[in-house]
Amino acid sequence: MMPRIVLQDKPSVVPILVVWPFTGILFAAIFGCFAFTMNSIQLLSGFFIFLGVLGLGIATVRTMAELAQREFTTYTLTESHIIIERGIFNRDEEKIPLTRIANTKIEWAFAGRIFNYGDLMIISGTEIKLWSIPHPKRWSTEIEARR
């Protein structure tokens, strides 16, 4: 018999869609400004344009990789376990009995407080991080009520 699911979420998309694109645009803008100021020296100007485009490309690839990782990660809280499923090609499933959990801790970044997501640390002999989880306070409260 399948245990009843209390909560189920994927990591929040907000940090992925804010941090990496902003980083790429900032990187491209900085090197674009250098290229513009070095207009008289063609070689340096081209080099800075190359660095700006490279930074934007790396940020784009990183954003796509993070989105793929998010899409294939699921956190599930049942009446007796926390189940973490990860993986694109190889699926990993980690089951943590609620009776083993000693404590929980929430790490909120500034954007996390605004958009209501954070990292939930599960302390059970070792620390397990549920990264960028939506509504971490609700998760913590539900876990505390069931352990």
C-alpha positions in Angstrom: 0.0 0.0 0.0 1.4 3.4 -1.0 1.8 5.9 1.9 -0.3 9.0 1.7 1.5 12.0 0.1 1.4 15.0 2.4 3.5 17.4 0.2 5.2 17.1 -3.1 7.3 19.8 -4.9 10.0 20.5 -7.3 12.8 23.0 -6.6 11.8 26.6 -7.3 12.5 28.0 -10.8 13.0 31.5 -9.5 16.7 31.3 -8.6 17.5 29.7 -11.9 15.7 32.2 -14.0 17.0 35.2 -12.0 20.6 34.4 -11.1 22.1 32.8 -14.3 20.5 35.1 -17.0 21.4 38.2 -14.9 25.0 37.0 -14.5 25.3 36.4 -18.2 23.8 39.8 -19.1 26.0 41.5 -16.6 29.1 39.7 -17.9 28.2 40.7 -21.5 27.5 44.3 -20.5 30.8 44.7 -18.7 32.9 43.3 -21.5 30.8 45.2 -24.0 31.7 48.4 -22.3 35.4 47.4 -22.4 35.1 46.7 -26.1 33.4 50.1 -26.7 36.2 52.0 -24.8 38.9 50.0 -26.7 37.5 50.9 -30.1 40.8 52.3 -31.2 42.6 49.1 -30.6 40.8 46.6 -32.8 42.4 43.5 -31.3 41.4 44.3 -27.7 37.9 45.4 -28.8 37.3 42.0 -30.5 38.7 40.2 -27.5 36.3 41.9 -25.1 33.4 41.3 -27.4 34.4 37.6 -27.6 34.5 37.4 -23.7 31.1 39.1 -23.5 29.5 36.6 -25.9 31.3 33.7 -24.2 30.0 34.8 -20.8 26.5 35.1 -22.1 26.8 31.7 -23.8 28.1 30.0 -20.6 25.2 31.6 -18.6 22.7 30.3 -21.1 24.0 26.8 -21.0 24.2 26.9 -17.2 20.5 28.1 -17.1 19.4 25.2 -19.3 21.3 22.7 -17.3 19.8 24.0 -14.0 16.3 23.9 -15.5 16.8 20.3 -16.7 18.1 19.3 -13.2 15.1 21.0 -11.6 12.6 19.3 -13.9 14.0 15.9 -12.9 14.1 16.5 -9.1 11.1 15.8 -6.9 10.7 16.1 -3.1 7.9 14.1 -1.6 6.7 14.1 2.1 4.6 11.1 3.0 3.2 10.1 6.5 6.4 8.2 7.3 9.3 9.3 4.9 10.8 12.1 2.9 11.5 10.9 -0.6 14.0 12.7 -2.8 14.1 11.6 -6.5 16.8 13.0 -8.8 18.3 12.3 -12.1 17.8 12.7 -15.8 19.3 9.5 -17.2 20.0 7.6 -14.0 17.2 8.0 -11.4 18.3 8.1 -7.7 15.7 7.8 -5.0 16.6 8.5 -1.4 14.1 7.7 1.4 14.6 9.3 4.8 12.4 7.9 7.6 10.8 10.7 9.6 11.8 9.0 12.8 15.5 9.5 11.9 15.1 13.3 11.6 16.6 15.2 14.5 15.9 18.7 13.3 15.2 20.9 10.3 16.8 24.2 9.4 15.7 26.8 6.7 18.2 28.9 4.8 16.5 31.9 3.2 18.3 34.1 0.7 17.0 37.6 0.1 15.1 36.6 -3.1 13.9 33.5 -1.3 12.1 35.6 1.3 10.4 37.6 -1.5 9.4 34.7 -3.7 8.9 32.2 -0.8 11.5 29.6 -1.4 14.6 28.4 0.4 16.9 25.6 1.2 15.6 23.2 3.8 18.3 21.3 5.7 17.2 17.9 7.1 19.4 16.9 10.0 19.5 13.2 10.6 23.0 12.3 11.6 24.0 13.9 8.3 22.7 17.0 6.7 20.5 16.6 3.6 19.6 19.7 1.6 16.3 20.2 -0.2 17.5 23.1 -2.4 15.2 25.9 -3.5 12.1 24.3 -2.1 8.9 26.3 -2.4 7.2 27.1 0.9 10.1 25.8 3.2 8.3 26.9 6.4 5.3 24.7 5.5 7.6 21.8 4.8 9.4 22.3 8.1 6.1 22.5 10.0 4.8 19.3 8.3 8.0 17.4 9.0 8.1 18.5 12.7 4.5 17.5 13.2 5.1 14.0 11.9 8.5 13.0 13.4 
